[in-house]
Amino acid sequence: MLSVGWNKVLWERQPFPDNYIHPRSFLSSLRRNPNFKPYTYWPLVLLCCAITQHLATIFTFLAVFVRLKERWLDARVLLWVSIVSFFGGCALCEILSSNTVRGASTGSKTIKSSLLVFLALMGLSPVLRTLTAATSSDSIWALSACLFLLNALLADYSSMKPVPQERLTSVLSMNAAISSSVVLASRLPDDLAVFALVLFAVQLFALFPILRHRLQVTPQVVQILFTLTLCVLSFVLTVSLSVSVASIYAGILITVTFVAPGVLVWAQKYKNEIRGPWDVAVPRLN
């Protein structure tokens, strides 16, 4: 037979074409799902906690905005809450930081940068309040909804790496959230309310993701308790404004946290990736 002595190599001269394969060995190297790693349910639920936390921050911000707009919340109270939360978050980040020397050097830079942002927002508050005076409220609500949707889609939900790298999508996500906050703040009645809301938005959408990434390397109990705290807080703030909106919000949280991982685990049985000798050869380098 011609196939006697055939070897599956290209560097040796053989009386066969380069694409020749012995009929008996064609399907012997067939592999199904060679690189497949099955997911389990509860680890996926834990990974979805980052998405749940981000959605909770969005609804918390919207609930605070409605209270400021209807004058149910004093802007000075929100301002003090933002200041206390900032220093508490900085202290928590320093505790979670693995490199104390680097943390001490970056801590002073963070405080200096925050003071500059604080003064800049204070000076720009009168301008921001009249930024969309000629725009109808319906356009503002639609634009804000689209920006928050973009923020949720592009946010970085990955865990913290040894060397953090800023992604383009995370920067776009933060810019979308801040832009939405600015256009919403322009509908508030006074400058102090605008200043307090924009400062609160900077903390939620620019500084809070840093803390969230650091918390993802903590024990699972800490992540679960932190997620439950955010969900309960956002739900309480929402349900006092509208029961229907709170019901929709609760359905979204349950779907993202518990239903979506179950669907992914269930869909794994339909994965069927076939590898064989017809695939492009991958060189093995020592």
N, C-alpha and C positions, 0 to 999 in steps of 0.2 A: 504494500500500500504506500501511497505517496506520503501519508501522514506519519509514517514510521520515522522516528528521530526528530520530529518537529518540536521546537522549543518556543515558548512565548517570549521571545526577545527580538529586538531589532538590530542589535549590533553584530549578530552572526549571520553569515550568508546562508540562505536556505532556499530550496527550490519551490517556495510558496510566495504568494503576494503578501504585502505588509499587513493587510487586513484579514488574513486567513486565521481562522480559529477551528480547532478540531470539533466536529459535531458532538462528540461525547462530552467535551469539556466546556461547551458553550454555556450551559445552564448550571454547571457545577459551582461557579463563582457568583451565582445570583444571591444577593443579600437584600433583605427587607428591613428598612428603618435602621441602618447601621449606626447612626449617630443619635438615635432617639433616646431621650431621657424622660420617662413618664413623670408627670406632675402629681402631687398629692394635694388633697383639698385644703387642709389647714395651713400649710406653708403659703399657699396662694392667697388665702384670706389675710394672712399677716402681711404679705406684700401689698395687698390692696388697701391696707391702712393708710399708706401715704396719699393715695387718691382720695380716700374718705376725709382725711385731715384737710386737704386742700379745698374740697367742696364745702367743708364746714366753715373754713375761713371766709369763703365767698359769701355764704348766706349770713354769717355773722356781720360782715361789712354791710350787706344790704339792709339787715335789720337795724343796724346803728344809723344808717343813712335815713331810713324812713322816720326814725324817732327824732333825729335832728331836724328834718324837714317839717315835721308836724309839731315841733317845739315840745316834744315829750321828754327830751333829754337835754340837760344843760351841757353846753359845749365845754364849759370849764371842767365838769366831771370827766368827760371823755379825754380832755387834755391831760389831766392828772393820771388817769388810768393808762394812757399811752406812755407817759414819762416813767411811771412805776414799772410798767411791763418792759420797757426798754432796758432799764437797769437790771431788772430781774432776769431778762433773757441774756444779757451780757454776762452776768454772773454765772448762769447755767452753762453758757458756752465755754467759759473759762474752766469750769469744773469738768466738763466733758472733753476738753482739749487734751490730747495726749502729749503735746509738746509744750511744757509750761514756759520755756524761755520765749519761744515764738509767740505764745499766747499773750505774754506780758507786753511784748513789743507791739503786737497788733491791737491790743486792747486800747492803748492810748491813741493810736491812729483812728480807731473806730469811733472813739468819743469825740475827737476833734472833727472828723468828717460829719458826725451826727450834729454837732453844734452848728456847722456851716449849713447843713440842710435845714436845721431848725430856724436859723435866721433868714435863710433864703425863702422858705415857705411863709414866714411871717411877713416879709416884705412883698411877696407876690400875692398874698391873699386877696387884696382889693381888686387886682387884675383878674384873678381866677374867678371871682364872684360874678363878674360881668363878661366872662369869656364867651358865653353862648346866649347872650341876652336877645339876639335877633333870631334865635333858632327855636322852633316849636318844641314843646315838651315831648310829643310823640316821637320826634326824630331823636331826641336825647335818649329816651328809654330804649328805642331800637338799637341805636349805636352802642349804648352801654351793654345791652344783652349780647350783641355780637362780639364785643371786645372781651367780655368775661368768658364767653364760650371759647374764644381763641386762647385766652389765658389758660383755661382748664385743659385744652387739647395739647398745648405746647409745653406745659410745665414739666420740669424734670422730677420724676418720681423715683429715680434710681437711688441706691444707697450711697453713702459717702465713700469715696475711694481714698487710698493712702495719699495720693497727690490730687487734690480737687482740681478739676478743669471745668471752666465755664463753657457751657454749650450755647450755640447760637439760638436754639429753640427756647432755652430757659431765659435768655435775655429778651427775646421777642415776647415771651409769655409775661415777664415782668412789665415790659413797656405797655403791653395791652391792658394789664390790670391798672397800672398807674394812669393811663389815658382815660380809661373808663371811670376811675375815681375822680379825676379832674372834671370831666364833663358832668358827673353827678353832683359834685361839690358846687358847681356853678349855679345850681338850682336852690341852694340854701339861702336863708334870709339875711345873714350878717357875716362879716369878715371872720369873726372868731370861730364860728361854726365851720366855715370853709377851711380855715387853718387847722382846726382839730381833726376834721375828717381826712384831709390830705395827709396829715402826719400819721394818723391811724392807718391809712392805706399803705404808706411807705413801710410801716412796721409789719403789716400783714403780708404784703406781696413782695417786699424786697429783703427784709431781715428774717422773717419767720421761716422761709425755705432753708436758710442756712442752719437754723436750729433744728428743723425737721430732719435734715440730712444727718446731723450729728446724733439725733435720737435714734436713728435707724440702726446704729451699731451698739445700742444699749440692750439689756436683757428684754426678752419678749414681753414680760409683765409690764415694764415701763411703757413700751409702745402701745400696748392694749389699753392701759389706764389713761394715757395721754389722748388716745383716739376717742375713748368713751367720754372723757371730759369735754373735748371740743364738740363732739356730736350732741351731747346733752345741752351744753351752753347754747349752741346755735339753734337747736330745736326749741328750747324755751324762749329764746328771743323771737323766733319766727311764729310760734303758735299763739303768742299773745297779740300778734298783729293780724294773722289770718289762719284759720283752722284749715282751710282748703289748701293753701300754699304749704303749710306745715305738713299736711298729709302727702302732697306730691314730693316734698323734700325728703320725708321719711322713706317713701317708696324708692327714690333715687339712691339713698344711702344703702338700703337693704339690697337693692339690685346690684350695685357696684361692689359691695363688700361680701355678700354671701351668694347671690345668684350667679353672677358672672364667673367666679372661680368654679362653681359646680358645672356650669355649661362647658367650660374649657376642659375639665377633667372628663366629662362625658364624651366630648368630641374627640378625645385622643384615640378612641378605638377605631375611628375612621381614617386615621393617618396611615398611609401606605406608600412609602417612598422606596422605590426599587433601584438598586445599584447593581451593575454588572460589567462585563468586559467591554460593553459598548460606550461606557463613559470615558471622558478624557482622562488620560493617565496623570496621576499626581506623583511627581518625583519625591523620593525619600532621601533626605540629606542627613548624613551622620554629623 
